[in-house]
Each structure stands twice: as C-alpha cells, then as structure tokens.
C-alpha cells in the first residue's frame, strides 16, 4: 500500500498539471475566449463565430459582419478581450474537483486519488465508531439486565 504523503504529492502534481492545461485552454487567444465573439449555429456546417465589437464592425463598410472563426484572426485582433480570468479558471477547476461526478468524467486519475485520500482518512474514524458502537451495545444490554430501562 502506498504512503499517504506519496499519494498526496502525486495528487498535487496531477492537479497542478491539469490546472495549467485549463489555463492554457481558457486564457489563450482563441475566438471562443473573446468576449466580443458570438457563436451561431449554421445548418449542416456546425458553428460560426461572428465579432460583435462595434469598433470592428465600423471598419466593415458594406456587410457589417466580421467572421472571427479561427485562431489566426483572434491573434491579430487588437481589441481581443478574454472572457475568463485567472481566478475564474481556478474556481471552476476547484468546483470540478468538489463534484465527484464531474471530477470522475473530466479527471479520472484525480478522482481516484481524492477517493483514496478520503478513504485513508476515514480508516481511523471507522475504528473509533466501531468501539463506540460496542460500548453502546454493552450499556444497552447492561441496562436491560439490571432492569434500568425506564
């Protein structure tokens, strides 16, 4: 059986790595991360991103539509504003770890380590509860035998 400290170090290593990946995904310059980008469903084509920034739309003289659907366009945009912040990504990650079903779906290795650490901590509590249960049973039987049940 693994030592608790070893499992805890592995948990922190995996959680730091997962958080870095989330930050890379949600804080990078992609059209989906821009606050001005609105995604519309196109029948048979999937989704398309359109920029709704009034400054950008003023540059489009005739069509008043600017398609921002790829990473290159988002990287060149001078008015890019990220929807997410460092704190929002971290709180979202912590909320995922708190929910067992979401953590199991998104990060199964972290879910197993959390389960192991919780089970490791409850092992001592189980022995205490077992001894308390035996004491309660003993006193109940003693009270019944000595006619102290009222």
N, C-alpha and C positions, 0 to 999 in steps of 0.2 A: 504494500500500500504506500502511496506517495505521502510525503510530508506536507502538512498544511501550508507551510511557508513556500515550498516549491510550487504548489498549485496556485497560491496567491500571486507569486511572481509571474507565472505563465498567464494568469488572468489579466494582470496589469499590462503585460507585453501585448497580448492579443487585443485588449480594449484600446490601447494607445494606437496600435496599427489600424484598427477599424475606424477610430475617430479621425485619424489622418486621412484615410481614404474618403470618408464622408466630407471632410473639409475640402479636399481636393475636388470632389464632385460638385458640391453646392456653393463653393466660393469662387469657382473659376469663371472665366468669361465665355459662357455659353448662352445662346439665345433664351434657353429655358430659365436661366437665372436672372435675366434682365427684368426689372420692374415695369418697363415700358412694353415688353413683348406680350402679345396676347395670342394664344393658340386657338385656332379654329379647325374644326373637323371638315375635311374635304371628302366627299363621297367617292369611295374607291381609291383614294390616294393617301389616306392616313390623316395627318395633321400638318398645318402650315402655320408659321409664326409671322405675325404682322406687327410692325412697330407702331405704337400709338403715341409716341412723343410728338408734341405739337411743333417743336423746332425742326425735327427731321421731316415731318410732313409738310412744313412750309417750303422745304427745298424741293419737294416733288411737285412740279408745276402743274402737270396735266392730269395725272392719275390720282393724286392724293393718297396713294397706297405705297408703302415701302415694305417689301418682303425681307424679313430677317429670319432666315431659317437655317443658316449654317454657322459654324464656329468662326470662320474667317470674317464674315460680316460683323459678328459681335466683337471680335478682337480689334477691328478697325474703327469701331464706333467710338466717338469721343464723348458721347452722352450716356454711356453704359452705366447703369446703376443696379448693383446687385440687390436682389430681394432679401437674401439671407445675410446674417451677421455671424460672427464667431460664436457669440453667446447663444444664438438661436439654434445653431447646428449642435452645439454641446448639449443644450437642454433637450433637444429632440433625441439625441443619442442616449442620454440618461433615461428618458421616458421609454425608449425602446427596451433598454435593459431592465427596467422595472416591470414591464409587461411580459409574463412568461411566454405567451403565445407568439407575440411579435418577435421577441428575442430568439425563440426557437426557430422561427421561419427565416429571419434575417441573419442571425449569427448563431448557428447551432453549437459551435465549439464553445463560445462564451456561455451559452445556456447550460451546457453540461458542467462547465467549471463552477458556475453560480450554484447549480443544484448540488454539486459535490461539497462546496464550501458551506452551504446551508445545512446539509445533512451532517457534515462533520461537526458543526456547532451544536446540533440538536442531540448528538450522541450522549453528551454529558447530561443533558436535560432529561433524557429518557430514563437513565438510571435513577435520577432523583425522583422522577414521577413514579417509577416502579416501587421505590422504597416507601414513598408516601402512600401509595395505594395499599401496600401490605400493612402499614400502620393503621390506616382507616379500617381495613377489614378486621384486623386484630381487635381494635377497640370496639367495633360493632359486635363482634362475637362475644367479647368480654362483657359488654353491657347487656346483651341478651342472656348470657349465662348467669349473670349476677342480678338479674331482674331490675335493671336500671333503664328500661326502655320508655318510661314516661317522663 
